[in-house]
Amino acid sequence: MSLDYQTMSYIESLFDEFDAKYDSDYALQDLHMEYIMENCHGERVICNGDSLIVAQEEGYLYEEFREDYIQKQLQLIAV
């Protein structure tokens, strides 16, 4: 699937907005930690809260979480 320039620019701006919001929004960071717990599938050992925090701070599954979050937000807008 090929996207036009305007669509690509819009998606890129959503990613930039998300990145800026993520740094100051603890609820969003909590959602990222939930995403890690639900989607790590044994790739990384998450055995307690400390290891979960380390994974989140290291950006584990960050890009996947960002894409999933934005996709869900766009679906809510489309409804």
C-alpha positions as protocol buffer text, in pm:
chain_id: "A"
residue {
  index: 1
  type: MET
  ca { x: 0 y: 0 z: 0 }
}
residue {
  index: 2
  type: SER
  ca { x: 140 y: 335 z: -102 }
}
residue {
  index: 3
  type: LEU
  ca { x: 60 y: 647 z: 95 }
}
residue {
  index: 4
  type: ASP
  ca { x: 67 y: 997 z: -49 }
}
residue {
  index: 5
  type: TYR
  ca { x: 291 y: 1271 z: 87 }
}
residue {
  index: 6
  type: GLN
  ca { x: 12 y: 1442 z: 281 }
}
residue {
  index: 7
  type: THR
  ca { x: -85 y: 1121 z: 458 }
}
residue {
  index: 8
  type: MET
  ca { x: 278 y: 1042 z: 541 }
}
residue {
  index: 9
  type: SER
  ca { x: 326 y: 1394 z: 680 }
}
residue {
  index: 10
  type: TYR
  ca { x: 14 y: 1357 z: 893 }
}
residue {
  index: 11
  type: ILE
  ca { x: 128 y: 1023 z: 1033 }
}
residue {
  index: 12
  type: GLU
  ca { x: 473 y: 1165 z: 1105 }
}
residue {
  index: 13
  type: SER
  ca { x: 317 y: 1460 z: 1289 }
}
residue {
  index: 14
  type: LEU
  ca { x: 109 y: 1217 z: 1498 }
}
residue {
  index: 15
  type: PHE
  ca { x: 426 y: 1032 z: 1594 }
}
residue {
  index: 16
  type: ASP
  ca { x: 596 y: 1360 z: 1688 }
}
residue {
  index: 17
  type: GLU
  ca { x: 297 y: 1468 z: 1899 }
}
residue {
  index: 18
  type: PHE
  ca { x: 291 y: 1129 z: 2069 }
}
residue {
  index: 19
  type: ASP
  ca { x: 664 y: 1144 z: 2150 }
}
residue {
  index: 20
  type: ALA
  ca { x: 627 y: 1491 z: 2303 }
}
residue {
  index: 21
  type: LYS
  ca { x: 322 y: 1387 z: 2505 }
}
residue {
  index: 22
  type: TYR
  ca { x: 481 y: 1062 z: 2623 }
}
residue {
  index: 23
  type: ASP
  ca { x: 761 y: 1241 z: 2809 }
}
residue {
  index: 24
  type: SER
  ca { x: 521 y: 1424 z: 3041 }
}
residue {
  index: 25
  type: ASP
  ca { x: 213 y: 1199 z: 3052 }
}
residue {
  index: 26
  type: TYR
  ca { x: 247 y: 935 z: 3324 }
}
residue {
  index: 27
  type: ALA
  ca { x: -86 y: 776 z: 3229 }
}
residue {
  index: 28
  type: LEU
  ca { x: 53 y: 716 z: 2880 }
}
residue {
  index: 29
  type: GLN
  ca { x: 367 y: 564 z: 3029 }
}
residue {
  index: 30
  type: ASP
  ca { x: 148 y: 337 z: 3242 }
}
residue {
  index: 31
  type: LEU
  ca { x: -33 y: 226 z: 2927 }
}
residue {
  index: 32
  type: HIS
  ca { x: 305 y: 147 z: 2775 }
}
residue {
  index: 33
  type: MET
  ca { x: 388 y: -74 z: 3074 }
}
residue {
  index: 34
  type: GLU
  ca { x: 55 y: -254 z: 3034 }
}
residue {
  index: 35
  type: TYR
  ca { x: 134 y: -300 z: 2666 }
}
residue {
  index: 36
  type: ILE
  ca { x: 472 y: -451 z: 2759 }
}
residue {
  index: 37
  type: MET
  ca { x: 310 y: -699 z: 2998 }
}
residue {
  index: 38
  type: GLU
  ca { x: 54 y: -803 z: 2738 }
}
residue {
  index: 39
  type: ASN
  ca { x: 290 y: -824 z: 2441 }
}
residue {
  index: 40
  type: CYS
  ca { x: 638 y: -932 z: 2552 }
}
residue {
  index: 41
  type: HIS
  ca { x: 551 y: -1302 z: 2497 }
}
residue {
  index: 42
  type: GLY
  ca { x: 858 y: -1423 z: 2682 }
}
residue {
  index: 43
  type: GLU
  ca { x: 1106 y: -1221 z: 2474 }
}
residue {
  index: 44
  type: ARG
  ca { x: 1213 y: -1043 z: 2790 }
}
residue {
  index: 45
  type: VAL
  ca { x: 1181 y: -1147 z: 3152 }
}
residue {
  index: 46
  type: ILE
  ca { x: 940 y: -919 z: 3337 }
}
residue {
  index: 47
  type: CYS
  ca { x: 933 y: -1071 z: 3684 }
}
residue {
  index: 48
  type: ASN
  ca { x: 844 y: -773 z: 3902 }
}
residue {
  index: 49
  type: GLY
  ca { x: 766 y: -404 z: 3897 }
}
residue {
  index: 50
  type: ASP
  ca { x: 1132 y: -306 z: 3889 }
}
residue {
  index: 51
  type: SER
  ca { x: 1205 y: -509 z: 3576 }
}
residue {
  index: 52
  type: LEU
  ca { x: 892 y: -363 z: 3415 }
}
residue {
  index: 53
  type: ILE
  ca { x: 1006 y: -9 z: 3490 }
}
residue {
  index: 54
  type: VAL
  ca { x: 1352 y: -83 z: 3349 }
}
residue {
  index: 55
  type: ALA
  ca { x: 1197 y: -224 z: 3031 }
}
residue {
  index: 56
  type: GLN
  ca { x: 975 y: 83 z: 2992 }
}
residue {
  index: 57
  type: GLU
  ca { x: 1263 y: 323 z: 3055 }
}
residue {
  index: 58
  type: GLU
  ca { x: 1478 y: 140 z: 2799 }
}
residue {
  index: 59
  type: GLY
  ca { x: 1203 y: 186 z: 2540 }
}
residue {
  index: 60
  type: TYR
  ca { x: 1118 y: -182 z: 2511 }
}
residue {
  index: 61
  type: LEU
  ca { x: 830 y: -221 z: 2261 }
}
residue {
  index: 62
  type: TYR
  ca { x: 799 y: 158 z: 2245 }
}
residue {
  index: 63
  type: GLU
  ca { x: 754 y: 187 z: 1870 }
}
residue {
  index: 64
  type: GLU
  ca { x: 502 y: -96 z: 1864 }
}
residue {
  index: 65
  type: PHE
  ca { x: 311 y: 66 z: 2150 }
}
residue {
  index: 66
  type: ARG
  ca { x: 316 y: 406 z: 1979 }
}
residue {
  index: 67
  type: GLU
  ca { x: 179 y: 261 z: 1654 }
}
residue {
  index: 68
  type: ASP
  ca { x: -90 y: 63 z: 1838 }
}
residue {
  index: 69
  type: TYR
  ca { x: -195 y: 364 z: 2047 }
}
residue {
  index: 70
  type: ILE
  ca { x: -218 y: 598 z: 1748 }
}
residue {
  index: 71
  type: GLN
  ca { x: -406 y: 340 z: 1544 }
}
residue {
  index: 72
  type: LYS
  ca { x: -662 y: 299 z: 1822 }
}
residue {
  index: 73
  type: GLN
  ca { x: -702 y: 677 z: 1854 }
}
residue {
  index: 74
  type: LEU
  ca { x: -758 y: 709 z: 1479 }
}
residue {
  index: 75
  type: GLN
  ca { x: -1021 y: 436 z: 1492 }
}
residue {
  index: 76
  type: LEU
  ca { x: -1205 y: 626 z: 1767 }
}
residue {
  index: 77
  type: ILE
  ca { x: -1204 y: 940 z: 1554 }
}
residue {
  index: 78
  type: ALA
  ca { x: -1332 y: 751 z: 1248 }
}
residue {
  index: 79
  type: VAL
  ca { x: -1635 y: 617 z: 1436 }
}
